[in-house]
Amino acid sequence: MKNVFFYLLFLPLTILGQKHLAPSSSEISPILIGETLPNTQIQKIDSSFVSTHSITNKKKTVLIVYRGGWCPYCNVHLSNIASVENDIIKLGYQIIAVSPDSPSSLVKTSEKDKLKYTLYSDSKGELLTAMGITYEAPLTYKPIISKGSNNVNKNFLPVSSLFVINEDNKVVFEYIAPDYKHRISDKLLLTVLKNL
């Protein structure tokens, strides 16, 4: 009886702590400023896995979340951030970008947009869902996201976002736009970083 009581008490707490796929981009429930970046496994361009905290631990990080290399708005944003990469590095930050694209798709995006910073794959959506920024993709996008992820992701999109993470893996700034056409500008990002 004691075990049943514990289970019934613990189950709702477990469910509340989990993030799920939102029905739409306007219904996401993202991690908040002051919360810890989830520690999950994501893939490098060479397909090897690495934990998020091994990338961000003890390093101030600008984390870009984008929908995929197939998204023209994403490519423009990635390039805009690349144009101020040296300024961001001088302020003591590293830049990383995460999308549901497969490692092979990341290579194409990196080469096409001439990016120096590192791209990571989260095709299964473990990090992006844990961050509370994934939602059910509209039917018209499902073939595109499936192709971009080498058939791993068949149903979700992340909301385009930018997070600033401190050395303790805490979120200190976030820009989250449910409308994928809206992104933080490179100038505004630099202003934010100078004032953190």
C-alpha positions in Angstrom: 0.0 0.0 0.0 2.9 2.3 0.8 4.4 1.8 -2.6 1.1 2.5 -4.3 0.7 5.7 -2.4 4.3 6.8 -3.4 3.6 6.0 -7.0 0.3 7.9 -7.1 2.1 10.9 -5.4 5.2 10.7 -7.7 3.4 10.2 -11.0 1.7 13.6 -11.3 5.1 15.3 -10.4 6.8 13.3 -13.1 4.2 14.2 -15.7 4.4 17.9 -14.7 8.1 17.9 -15.2 8.0 16.5 -18.7 7.8 18.7 -21.8 5.6 17.6 -24.7 5.0 18.4 -28.3 2.7 21.5 -28.4 -0.2 21.5 -30.8 1.0 24.7 -32.5 3.9 27.2 -32.3 1.8 29.6 -30.2 1.2 27.0 -27.5 4.8 26.1 -26.6 6.0 26.2 -23.0 9.7 27.1 -23.2 12.2 26.9 -20.4 12.5 30.2 -18.6 15.3 32.6 -17.8 17.1 31.2 -14.7 16.3 27.6 -15.6 19.0 25.1 -16.6 19.6 24.1 -20.1 18.5 20.4 -20.4 21.4 17.9 -20.6 20.7 15.6 -23.5 22.6 14.0 -26.3 22.9 15.7 -29.7 24.9 14.9 -32.8 27.9 16.6 -34.3 28.4 16.9 -38.0 30.5 13.7 -37.9 27.4 11.9 -36.5 29.0 11.3 -33.1 27.0 12.1 -30.0 27.8 14.7 -27.4 26.0 16.0 -24.3 24.8 19.5 -24.3 26.4 20.3 -21.0 29.8 19.1 -22.3 29.5 21.8 -25.0 28.2 24.6 -22.7 29.7 23.8 -19.3 32.0 26.6 -18.2 31.5 28.5 -21.5 29.1 31.4 -22.1 27.1 30.3 -25.1 24.8 31.8 -27.7 22.5 28.9 -28.7 20.5 29.4 -31.9 17.6 27.1 -32.6 16.5 26.9 -36.2 14.0 24.9 -38.2 16.4 23.5 -40.8 18.7 24.3 -43.7 15.6 24.2 -46.0 14.2 27.3 -44.3 15.3 30.5 -46.1 14.5 32.7 -43.0 16.8 30.4 -41.0 19.6 30.7 -43.5 19.4 34.5 -43.5 19.5 34.5 -39.7 22.4 32.1 -39.4 24.3 34.3 -41.9 23.5 37.5 -40.0 24.8 36.0 -36.7 27.9 34.8 -38.6 28.5 38.4 -39.7 29.0 39.4 -36.0 30.7 36.2 -34.9 34.0 37.9 -34.2 32.3 40.5 -32.0 30.4 37.8 -30.1 33.6 35.9 -29.5 35.4 39.0 -28.3 32.6 39.4 -25.7 33.5 35.9 -24.4 30.8 33.8 -26.0 30.8 30.7 -28.2 28.1 30.3 -30.8 26.3 27.0 -31.5 23.2 26.2 -33.5 20.8 23.3 -33.2 18.2 22.0 -35.6 16.3 18.8 -36.3 18.4 18.4 -39.5 20.6 15.3 -39.9 24.4 15.6 -39.6 24.7 15.4 -43.4 22.2 18.2 -43.8 24.2 20.3 -41.3 27.2 20.0 -43.5 25.3 21.4 -46.5 23.9 24.3 -44.4 27.4 25.1 -43.0 29.0 25.2 -46.4 26.1 27.0 -48.1 26.0 29.8 -45.5 29.8 29.8 -44.9 29.4 29.3 -41.2 32.4 29.0 -38.9 30.5 28.3 -35.7 29.3 24.7 -34.9 26.0 23.2 -35.9 24.4 20.3 -34.1 21.7 17.8 -34.9 18.7 17.0 -32.7 16.7 14.9 -35.2 14.9 13.0 -32.4 14.0 16.3 -30.7 15.2 15.3 -27.3 16.9 18.6 -26.5 14.4 20.8 -28.3 11.4 19.1 -26.7 13.0 19.2 -23.3 13.4 23.0 -23.8 9.7 23.2 -24.5 10.0 24.7 -28.0 8.7 21.9 -30.3 5.3 21.7 -31.8 3.3 19.5 -34.2 4.5 20.3 -37.7 1.7 21.2 -40.2 1.1 18.5 -42.8 2.7 20.5 -45.6 6.1 20.5 -43.7 6.2 16.9 -42.8 7.9 15.7 -46.1 10.4 18.5 -45.8 11.4 17.8 -42.2 11.5 14.1 -42.8 13.9 14.6 -45.8 16.1 17.1 -43.8 16.5 14.7 -40.9 17.1 11.6 -43.1 13.6 10.3 -42.1 14.3 10.5 -38.3 11.9 13.4 -37.6 8.5 13.0 -39.1 6.3 15.2 -37.0 7.9 18.2 -35.1 9.3 21.7 -35.7 11.1 23.8 -33.2 10.1 27.4 -32.7 12.9 29.6 -34.0 14.7 30.8 -30.9 17.9 32.2 -29.5 19.1 31.5 -25.9 22.1 32.9 -24.0 23.5 30.4 -21.6 25.9 31.2 -18.8 28.9 29.2 -17.5 26.6 27.3 -15.2 24.2 26.2 -18.0 21.5 28.7 -16.9 19.4 30.6 -19.4 20.2 34.3 -18.9 18.4 35.6 -22.0 15.9 34.2 -24.6 14.3 35.4 -27.8 11.5 33.1 -28.9 9.3 33.9 -31.9 6.4 31.6 -32.7 6.2 33.4 -36.1 9.1 31.9 -37.9 9.6 35.0 -40.0 10.7 37.0 -36.9 14.3 36.7 -35.5 16.5 38.7 -33.2 18.7 41.0 -35.2 22.5 40.8 -35.0 22.7 44.3 -33.6 20.1 43.7 -30.9 21.9 40.5 -29.9 25.2 42.4 -29.6 23.5 45.0 -27.4 22.1 42.2 -25.2 25.5 40.4 -24.8 27.2 43.7 -23.9 24.8 44.2 -21.1 24.7 40.8 -19.6 
